[in-house]
Amino acid sequence: MNVVLLGPPGAGKGTQAARIVEKYGVPHISTGDIFRANIKAGTELGKRAQEYMNRGELVPDELVVEIATDRLAADDCKEGFLLDGFPRTVFQAEKLDEFLASKGRKIEHVLNIEVGRDDLMARLTGRRVCKSCGASFHVVNIPPKQEGICDNCGAELVQRADDNEETASNRIEVYNRETKPLIDYYEKAGNIVNIDGGKAAEDVFAAIADRLGE
């Protein structure tokens, strides 16, 4: 089971990824996690990525592909995987397909979680994080027992800088701009399904499980 998970910031990909991993037993491969692991381990790929990041530049597609396919070559991916955050561009998708084809494999399912812009903005700007323990809440969906106070440790809850309206709006626009060609790419391949992410998390996962099978 080789799966790609798509969806804008605030679509609930993290929640659904955790459920997919629990039910189907495939490794969850996040681009951010791979980058951090390579940088922490001091690998050659990690060092090269760090150089770009230190300069405030985007890591080039070619290097992103190298790092991702290096991870996909690991033994725990032989029976399947869940990709989150990769591919981000058509070039990356093409290189991923080439890599898998060389192993006699292919992407079987692309899950595109769709959520309306107004809902995304409400989700992103409503998040509150504990200054002390890092616990995450939401003013509507997961409100603390006492407004502005962490249930776990009693410290103050704050809004992260990247959760304000301007930043949240920009993140959504960037995603839409970068990902639309990718959605078209997988639509042509015939392996994408659009999932209504505006429903309750349980209903979203039921739609995903219906696609992936039992």
N, C-alpha and C positions, 0 to 999 in steps of 0.2 A: 504494500500500500504506500505509494509515493504521492504525497499531498502537498499542494501549495496553498497557503492561507493568505488571502488578500482582504483588505478593509482599511478604511481611513482611521486616523487617530480618534479614539473614543468609541469605536465600533464594538468593542468587547472581545477583540481577538485573544487577549491574554486569558480571559475566562474560558473561552471555547477551546483554546489550545490545551489548557490543563485538562479539560474533560475528554478531549480526543486522545491525549496521551494515556489517561487513566483507563479508558475503555479499550483502546486498540493496541496499547503497549509499544507504540513507535516513539523514537526519540524526537523531542521538540528542538528544532535547530533554528535559533534566532541569530540573525546577523550580528547584533550587538554582543551577544554572548560569545560568539566565535571570535570576534575581534578582541574582546577583553581577555579571553583565554589565551590567544596567541601572544598578545602583548605581555600578559603576566608571565607566560612561560619563556618569553624572550626568543621566540622562534624567528627565523629569518623573515617569514611573512609578516609576523607581528611587528618587527622592527621597521619594515618598509611602510606598513600602514601607519605606524606611530609618527613617522617623519612627515607624512601629509597632514595628519591631525595636529601635530605641533605647529604647523604653519597655518592652521585654520583652513585647510583646503579639504575638499571632498576626496575620499579615497577613489582612485580611478576604477572604472568598470572592470578592467582587466585584472587588477589586483583583488577586487571583491570576488570575482569569479574564481580566482586561484584559491583564496581562503575558503570559500564556500565548498568548492569541489574537493578540496583537501579533506574537509570535515566529512563530506558525503562518502569518501573512500574508506572511512573507518568501519570496523567490523559490525558495530551496533546498527549501522544503516542498511545492512544487507537485506533485511526483511521489510524495509520500509522506513519512511521518515515523514515528518511534518515540517515544512519550511515556512518560516515566518520572517518577513523583512527581506527576503531574497526569493526570486529576482525582483528588482525594482525597475528595470528598464528592459526594452525589447532585446537589446544586445545581450544582457545578462541571461534572459530567457532562452535565447538562441544558443548561447554557449552551454547553458545547463542541459538543454536537449541534446546537444552534441556529446557532452560528457556522458550522459546516461545512455545514449545510443551505443557508445563505445563499450558499454558494459552490458548491452542487451536489455536495457531497461528504458522506462519512459515515465513522464508525469501522468498519473492516472486520473487524479481529481484536482481541480482548482476550485476552492471555495471562496467566493467573493461575497463578503458580508456587507450588505448595503444598509446605510442609515441616513435619513434625511439631515440636511445641514442644520436645521434648527435643533433637532435632537442632539446632534453631535456637539453643538455649541453649549447646550445646557449641561451635557455630561462633562465636557472638558472644563468649563468654568465653574462648575459646582463642586469640584474635588477639593478636599481639604486634607492636609497632611500634618501629623503631629511633629512639632519641632524637636521633641526629645526621642521618641522611640520609632518614628517613621511610619506609624500606622496610618492607613488611608481611609477616609470617610467621604461621604457625599451629602451635600445639604438636602437633597431630595431622596436619593436612592438608598444611601446608608448613613442616615443622620446620627450624630452622637447623642447620647442620652441627655447631655447638657450642652447647649449651643456653644461652640468654640472651645470645648474642652475634650481632651482625649479620654475615651472610656477606659483605656488600658492603664495609663500612668498619670492622668490628671494634668498633663502639660497642655500648653496652648496649641490650638489647631490653626494653621496658616494656609493661605493660598500660594502655591508655588508660582514663581515668576512666569513660567511657561504655560500657566493655566489661565492667564488673563485673556480678555476677549480678543485683543489685537493679535497676540501670539497664536491663540487657538485658531482664529480665522485664517491666519497665514499658513499654519500647518495643514489645514484642510485644503486650502487652495493649492499648495505645493503637491500634496498627495494626488489631488484630482488631475493636475497638469501632468505629473510624471506617470501616473498609473493608467490613465485612459488608454494610451497605446498598448499597454500590457494586457488590459482586458480585451481589447480588440484582437490581439495576438492569440490569446487562448480561446476566444470565441471562434476564430478561424480553425483552430486545432480541434474544436468540438469537445473539449474536456472541462469546460467551466460551468459552474452552476451558481446562480445568484441566490443568496440567502437573505431573507428579510430580518435584518438585525435590529429592527425597531420593536420587536416582540420581547417578551420575557426571556431571560437567559435559558430557561428550561425548554421553551418552545424553539428557540434558535438551535439548541443542540439536537432537539428531536428532528429538525429538518436536515441537519448535518448528518446524523446517524442514518436517516432515511436514504441519503445519497451514498454514504460509505458502506452501508449494509451492516448486518449484525456480526 
